[in-house]
């Protein structure tokens, strides 16, 4: 029996890992842009790291797609579309600089 949780086993597919990477990148990108204070919104070069994290999360989510169509496959596609929106939001925040 493995003592390491599935989320830390990088060779195995994990939808939770992809979700956590994407959401973490989104919230860190918002924070790097100065988020809760609207008058301090600015671009930051450090958002490239958030962009890389979001891309990694999207790749992890894409690994979970199955060849045969099912409701799980449809759910993963919806999560991929939300990951794409996160990538676009981070690029938009990056363009503020």
C-alpha positions as CSV (number, residue, x, y, z in Angstrom):
1,X,0.0,0.0,0.0
2,X,1.3,3.4,-0.9
3,X,1.8,6.0,1.8
4,X,1.9,8.9,-0.6
5,X,-1.5,10.3,-1.5
6,X,-2.6,10.2,-5.2
7,X,-2.3,14.0,-5.6
8,X,1.5,13.8,-5.1
9,X,2.1,10.9,-7.5
10,X,3.0,12.8,-10.6
11,X,3.0,9.8,-13.0
12,X,-0.7,9.0,-12.3
13,X,-3.6,11.0,-13.5
14,X,-5.3,13.2,-11.0
15,X,-8.2,15.5,-11.7
16,X,-7.9,17.0,-8.2
17,X,-4.3,18.0,-8.8
18,X,-5.3,19.7,-12.1
19,X,-8.1,21.6,-10.3
20,X,-5.9,22.7,-7.4
21,X,-3.1,23.9,-9.7
22,X,-5.5,25.9,-11.9
23,X,-7.3,27.5,-9.0
24,X,-4.1,28.2,-7.1
25,X,-2.7,29.9,-10.2
26,X,-5.8,31.9,-10.6
27,X,-5.9,33.2,-7.0
28,X,-2.2,33.9,-7.0
29,X,-2.4,35.7,-10.3
30,X,-5.2,37.9,-8.8
31,X,-3.2,38.6,-5.7
32,X,-0.1,39.4,-7.7
33,X,-2.2,41.9,-9.7
34,X,-3.2,43.6,-6.4
35,X,-6.7,42.3,-6.4
36,X,-8.9,43.2,-3.5
37,X,-8.0,46.9,-4.0
38,X,-9.4,47.9,-7.4
39,X,-7.4,51.2,-7.4
40,X,-4.1,49.2,-7.1
41,X,-4.7,46.8,-10.0
42,X,-1.5,46.5,-12.0
43,X,0.4,43.9,-14.1
44,X,3.3,42.0,-12.6
45,X,6.1,40.1,-14.3
46,X,5.6,37.4,-11.6
47,X,2.3,36.5,-13.2
48,X,4.2,34.5,-15.7
49,X,4.7,31.9,-13.0
50,X,1.0,31.9,-12.4
51,X,0.5,31.4,-16.1
52,X,2.8,28.4,-16.1
53,X,1.0,26.9,-13.1
54,X,-2.4,27.3,-14.9
55,X,-1.0,25.7,-18.0
56,X,0.3,22.8,-16.0
57,X,-3.1,22.5,-14.3
58,X,-4.8,22.4,-17.7
59,X,-2.3,19.7,-18.9
60,X,-3.1,17.6,-15.8
61,X,-6.8,18.0,-16.4
62,X,-6.4,17.0,-20.1
63,X,-4.6,13.8,-19.1
64,X,-7.8,12.7,-17.4
65,X,-9.8,12.6,-20.6
66,X,-11.1,9.2,-21.7
67,X,-11.3,7.9,-25.2
68,X,-14.9,6.8,-24.9
69,X,-17.6,9.4,-24.4
70,X,-19.3,9.4,-21.0
71,X,-20.6,11.9,-18.4
72,X,-17.1,11.9,-16.8
73,X,-15.6,12.9,-20.1
74,X,-18.1,15.7,-20.5
75,X,-17.3,16.9,-16.9
76,X,-13.6,16.9,-17.7
77,X,-14.3,19.0,-20.9
78,X,-16.2,21.5,-18.8
79,X,-13.3,21.8,-16.4
80,X,-10.9,22.2,-19.4
81,X,-13.0,25.1,-20.6
82,X,-12.9,26.7,-17.1
83,X,-9.1,26.2,-17.2
84,X,-9.0,28.0,-20.5
85,X,-10.9,30.9,-19.0
86,X,-8.4,31.0,-16.1
87,X,-5.5,31.2,-18.6
88,X,-7.2,34.0,-20.5
89,X,-7.8,35.9,-17.2
90,X,-4.2,35.6,-16.2
91,X,-3.0,36.8,-19.6
92,X,-5.4,39.8,-19.4
93,X,-4.0,40.6,-15.9
94,X,-0.5,40.3,-17.3
95,X,-1.3,42.7,-20.1
96,X,-2.1,45.4,-17.6
97,X,1.6,46.1,-17.1
